[in-house]
Structures are given as C-alpha cells and as structure tokens.
C-alpha cells in the first residue's frame, strides 16, 4: 500500500512537471525570447542601404565599392541587411518565391534577359516604380521599372527573398 502511494505521488509530480514545462514553453516570454521578428528589414532600411552605393561604377564581376556588377550589388545590399544570396543573377533566380507583376514590393528581386540567353541581369525593386541596380555605363543607379524602351520588354520575373516591412514612402 505504501508503495502504491509513493508511485501515485511520483506520477503526480511527473505530470505537474510536464504541465509546468509545457506552460513555460508556450508562454509569451519564452516564445518572444527565441522567435525572430517576422520581418527581415523595412523598406526604409532597404532604400537607405541600397542608396549609399548610388554612383559606384559598374565593373564586370565586381562585388565591392571599387565596382559592382548587377548581382554583386544586389548581393552586397542584402548582405548588409543580414541576408546571404548566391553570387550570380541566374543562381538568385533559383531561390525565393515568385511574385506576380502586380504584387511586386520594395526588396523584391527583378530579373531580366538582356543577353538573349536567359537570366542575365538582376535589380532590386526600390518602390514608386523604380528599381536600383548596377548597369553598364551607369554604375549603381535608379531606373524606371516600367521603361517601355528597354527594361520592360526584357523583364523575366520577380522573386521575394526577404520579408520586408513596408513603410509608406514610395512603396
């Protein structure tokens, strides 16, 4: 009989400890301590980070402030914001979630076929109909995403690789 009482107390303590553990794990304090915010960065942070490179010259294969090519620039901006991307535009096109043209937001990657043989250029949607990118002859610059004379006809698609919190200016 005494053994049964000890066994029941042990079971009760075990159940109590289990329930307490579940409550602690599900409490807002515990979840908040380990859960990352759902956004990676804001559209304002994106614009500020990308804009600091405006005017840096274009350099084929360039990945630094000495000169950027298109994917080197995009990779640098996202690295500054804590997201690592593949090296080339073609590799970048293989990741992320596809975005319909009417749903493009700041921070989405825009892909182009400028060479006639698949993905050959990448830009970042900046907001307000603009994209920021490193382009031959211009370096890092802003262009009109809807440019009917060049970019629009070469557009292949867009991908979302980060969860960007939209801040109202020029989304």
N, C-alpha and C positions, 0 to 999 in steps of 0.2 A: 504494500500500500504506500509506504513512504517513497519507494522507487517511482511509483506512478505519479505522485505529487511533484517530485523533483523533475520528472520528464515533462509534465504539463507546464511547470514554471519555465523550463528551458525552451519549450515550444513557444510560450507566450513572449519570452524575451527575444527570441529569434524573429517572431512576427513583428513585434514592436520595433526592433532594429531595422527590419526590412522596410516597414511603412515609413519610418523616420528617414531612411535613406532615399526612398522614392520622393518624399515631400521635399527634402533638401535639393535633390537633383532637379526637380521641376519648379523650384521657387524662382521668382524673377531675378533675385540676386545671383543665384548660381548660373542661370541661363545668360543673363547680361554679362557676366564675367567672362564667359567663354565664347559667346556668339558675336561674330563680326557684324558690323552695321551692314545693311543690305545694299548700300550704295558704295561704289568704289571711290568716287570723287564727284564733285559738282561740275556743271557746265562752265561755271565761272573759273574754277581751278583749271579745267581743260584749256579754256581760252587764254588765261594768263600764262600757263606753261608753254603752250604752243607759240604764242605771240612773242615770247622772249627770243625766239630763233628767227623772227622775220628778218629778211635781208641777208642771211647767211648764204653764201654762194652754193651753187649746185656742183657736186663732184661725184662722178660715177663711182659707185662702191663706197661713198663717203658715209661715215657713221658718227661724225663728231662736229664740233663747232668750226673746225677747219674747212668743212664742206659736207653736205648731205646729199645723198640720192633720195628718191622718194621713200623707199622702205626704211632707210637708215634714219630719216627724220621721224617717221611715224613710230618706229621702234624706240627712239630716244625720248619722245614725248611721253609715250606710255610707260617707259621705264622710270622716268621722273615721277610719274603718278603711281608707281608701285605695281605695274603690270608688265610682265615679260612677254614679248611677242617673238615669233620666228623672224628670221633675217630678211627673207625676200617677200615681195608682194604676192607672188604665187603661193608661197607657204602660208602667208597670212590669210589668203583667200580660203584655205582649207579649214580654218578654225572659226569659231564664233557661230552665232545664229543668223540666218538670212533675215534681211529686213526688206519689206516692200518699200517701193519708192515713196509712197505717201506717208510712211511711218518713220522716215529717217530722222534721227535726233542728233544733237551735238555729241561727238565722241564716236559715232558710227564710222566705220571704215568704208571708203568708197573705192571701188575697183574699176579699172579701165583697161581696154585693149588699145594701146597706142602704137603697137608694132605690127599688128595684123596676125599675131601668133599667140593668142591667149592673154592671160593677165600679165600686164607689163607696167602698170602704174597703180599706186595707192595714195589716197589722200584721206584727210580727216574732215568729217563734216563739222563745220565751225558754228553753224547757226545762221539764221537770217539769209538763207540761200547761198551762203559762201562755204567754200572748202579751203583748208590750209594744207599746203603741200610743198615739196621741193621739186621744182621743174627746171628743165634745161633752159638756160638763157635767163632765167628769172631768179633762181635760187628759191629760198623759202618765201612764199608769197600767198596771198589770198586770191582766189579766183571765184567767178560766178559758177555755182554748181549747175545752173540751167543754161550755160553758154551754148547757144544753138550752133555756133560756128565750129566748135572743136570738142569740148568735153562731153556734151550731151549725147552726141552720136557714138561716142566711144565707151560710154558707160556700160559695164557688165553687171554690176550688182553691188549690194551693200551688206555688211556684216556687223553685228553687235558683239563686241568682245569685252565690254565693261558695262556695269550698271551705273549710269551717270544720272545724278540727281539734277533735274532741270531747274535752273534759276532763270527767271523771266527774261533777262536782257537778250534779245535776238535769238530765241530758240526757233 
